[in-house]
Amino acid sequence: MRIRIVDAFTDRPFTGNPAGVLLLDSEEFPPDRWLQQVAAELNLSETAFAHRLADAPEADWALRWFTPVTEVGLCGHATLATAHVLRTSGAHKGTVWFRTSAGVLSAEAAGDGSITLDFPAAPLTPVAAPTGVAAALGAKPLTVLDTGPDCGDLLIEVTDEKTVRALAPDFAALARHSRRGVIATAAAQDDSRGYDFVSRGFFPAVGIDEDPVTGSAHTALAPFWSQRLGRTTLTGFQASPRGGLVRTRVRGERVLLTGTAVTVVDGELHAVP
C-alpha cells in the first residue's frame, strides 16, 4: 500500500505540519485498530485515510483522521495533505468532496498549486476561564471561548504576540481543560510581516503537546479575528517551531482555509490489513 508524508500549509519541506496520507484501494475503511496502529507507527499529529465512494452523490471520497492515540472529528492540515496527494497523483481532478464525521468538506486547487478548504465555521461561545487554565497555559486569558463539538477546543486570547510566542505550558495540566486542545492567540504585533494574527495550538489530551499548524483551529480563529478586525479575509501565522501560514476567508457560516503542501516521503506500507 502506498503511503505518503506531506508537509501542509507550507511550500518547503520540513516546515508546516506533516501528515500521513493513505489512499485505500477498498471501498470501505479497514478495522479501526489497524488505522490507529498505522497512525501510531507514523507518530505524526494526524494520519489521513481516504477511500473512493462509488454511489455517494454528495461526495467523492470518505476521509478519516487519526492522531497517534485517537481518532479526531476534524483536521485541516491532513485534509489539505490528502487533497494535495489526490491532485499530484492524478487520483482526482478538479474540486474534491470529502464525506467526514464533520459533514461534507471540499478542497479546490488553484493554478498556483494552492488548495482552498471549505469548512464549517466553529460556533464560538464565551465561557469562564476554567480554574487552573491560566497556570497551565502560563498566561492570563483575556477572552475564553468554546469552539463547539467538531473542534472541541478552548480558544484563549492573551495579551500580545510576544506572550503567545513565549508560552511554555504545563501539558499534563492543560490536558484537563478541553476535549481536544487549547488555542492561544493574539493580534499580530506588526501586520507588515504578512499575517494579521498569531496562534499556537496545544493538544495533549489527544497525544499532541504542540501541533505545528492547525487548520481546523482556524475555523474558530478566522471568525474571531474577522469580527475584531472588521475584515473577512485574513492571514494567520501559527508560531510553532516549524511554523506555517493559513489564509482565511469567512463566508457566512463557512470558513475558507487556503495553503500549499509538499510531499516529503512517498513509500510503501507493507503491514497491510
N, C-alpha and C positions, 0 to 999 in steps of 0.2 A: 504494500500500500504506500502510495507516495505521500510524503509529509513535508511541509514547508514551515520555516520560521520567517516571519515577516515583521520588520520594524515599521510601525504605523505612526502617523502624524509626524513624519519626517521625510526628508529626501536623501538622507545619508545613513549608511549602515552604522550600527552601534549607538544610535540616538533614538529618540522617540520611545515607543512602547512595543516590545516584542510580543508576538502572539504566535502560537502554533496553529496551523490550519490543515485539516484533513478533509478532502472531498471524498465522500464514501461512494463506492460503486453500487451499494444496495439501495433499495427504495424505502428503507426504514433504518432506524438507529440500532447499532449493536447494544448489548446489555449495558446498563448504566455502570456496572462495576468495571467493565473494560474501558469505557470512556473516562472514568475517573482515574484508572490506573495509567492511561496514556498521559493525561494531564499532569498527574503526579510525577511521571517519568520526565516529562519535559521541564517541569518546575518553573513555568512561566506564569505571569499573572493570570492569563487566560489562554486556553486552547479552544479553538472553534471546530465544531464538527458539522458538516453540511451534507445533505443528500438531495438529489433531484426529487421533485414532486411531479408525478405523472398526470394526475387528474385533479389538480387544485387550481381553479381559475384565478384565485386571488394571489397566488404566489408561485415562484419558480423553484425555490429551494427551501427546505426546512433547515433551521440553524439552531444550535445549542452551544452554550459556553460553560466551561469548567475552569475553576482555579485549581491549584494543586490539592485542595481539600474538599471542594464542594461545587455544585452547580450554582450559577448565578442567573438572575432573572433578566438582566440587561447588560450588554457590553458594547461599547462603541468602538474601541480600537481593534478588537478581534473581528467585528463586523466589517470595518474598513479593510482589514487584512484579508478577509475572505473575499470581499469584492475585488480587491487587487489581484488575488490569485485567479479568480474566475476570468477576469479581463485579460491578464497576461498569458494565461494558459490556453485561452480560446474556448474554455468550457462554457462561457456565456457571453453573449454580445448584447450591448445596449443596457438599459436600466434593468437591474435585477431586483426582484421582490422576494423577501425572506419571510417565511412563517416562523414566528418565535413565540416564546412564552409571554413576551410583552406586546404581542399583536403583530401585524404585518408591517415590516420595515422595508424601505427601499434604499438602493445605492445607485447613484448615477455618475458615470465617469465623464470628465470633460476632455477636450482635445489636448490640454496641457498635462494630462495624467492625473490630475487631482480627482478626488472622489467625494461626492456630497451625499451624506446620510440624512434620511428623513426620519426623525424620531419624535415620539410624543414628548411634549414639554412636561417636565416634572411639576406636579402640584406643590406649591410652597405654602407651608403652614407655620406661622410663628409659634414657637414653643419657648418655655422657660429653659434656661440653661440647666441641664441635669447636674445634680450635686457631684462635684469632683471632676467635671469635664474640663474646667479651666486648669486645674492642677495637672490632669493627664495630658492635656494638649500643650501646656506650657505658655499660655497666653490668655488674656482676658477677652471673652467674647463680647462683641458689640451687638451682634444680631445672631439669633439662632433660629434655623428653620428646619422643619421636617420636609423631606423631599418625596414622600409618598411611597407606595408599595413597590414600584418597579425598581427604583434605586435603593431605597431603604437606608439613606444616609442622613446624617446631620450636616447641614450647611452652616458654617460658622464664619461670620465676618470678624476680622481682627483689625487692629489699628491701622496698619500700613504694610506696604510690600516688604519692607525690611523685617518686620515681625514674621511674616509668612516664611521668608527665606531662612530665618534663624531658628525656626521651630525644631525642637528635639523631643518628641512626645515620649511618654511612658506608654508603650504599645499595649502591654498587658492590661493596664488600667483603661486605656482608650477603647479596647475591645468590648468593654462592658456598657458602652454608651450609645450604641446604634446597632441596627440589624445587620448592616453591611459595613459602613465606614463613616469617616468624618472628613469633610472637605473644608479646609481653611482657605479663606480668600480675602483679598483687599484690592483696592483700586491700584492701577499702575502708578508708580512714582513719577514716571516720565513717559507719556504716551508717544513720544518721538522714537522710542525703541521698537515700535511696531506692534504693541499689544495694549489693550485697554484695561485689563485686569489680570491678576496673578492668582494662582491657586496651588495647593498641594493636597494630595489625597492619601489618606491612611486607612487601611482595610485589614487590620489584624484579626478581626472577627471571622474573616474568610481566608486567612492564611497569607495575607499580603501586607507586610508592615507599611511600605510606601509604594504606591503604583506610579510608574513613570509618567504616563499621560492617560487620563481617564476620560474617554469620550462621553460616556453616559453621565458623568458628573456635570458636563456642560449643558445637559438638558435642564439642569437647575441653575447653573451659573449664568447661562445666557439670559433667561428671563429676569433673573435677579438684577444683573448689571444693566440690562436694557432699560428696565424701569428706572434705575438710579441715574443712568447717564443720558436717558432720553433718545436712544438710538436703537434700531432693531438689528443693525449689523455691527458686530464687534469681533475682536480677536482676543482670545485668552492664551496666556502662557502658563503652562504647568511647570513650576520651578523645582522639579526633582533633579537629582544629579544628571540624568540623561536629558531631561527637558523636552518640550515639544509645544508647537503652536496649534491651536484649534480655531478655525474661522467659524463664527456662528452667525446665524440669522434667525430671529424669532418671527414666525409666521402664524399668527393666531395661537392655536393650541399645539402647534408643531414647532420643532427646532431643527434647523438645517445645520449640520456639522460638516465642515469641509477640511480635508487634509490630503496628504500624499503618503505613499508607502513604498518600501523597497524590500525585495526578497533577499534574505541573507543566507538561508540554508534551504537546499532543495535535495531531499534524500529519500530513502526507502525505509519504511517501518516493517520489520519482519514479524513482530509479535501481533499478528492479525487475529481477530476474533474467530 
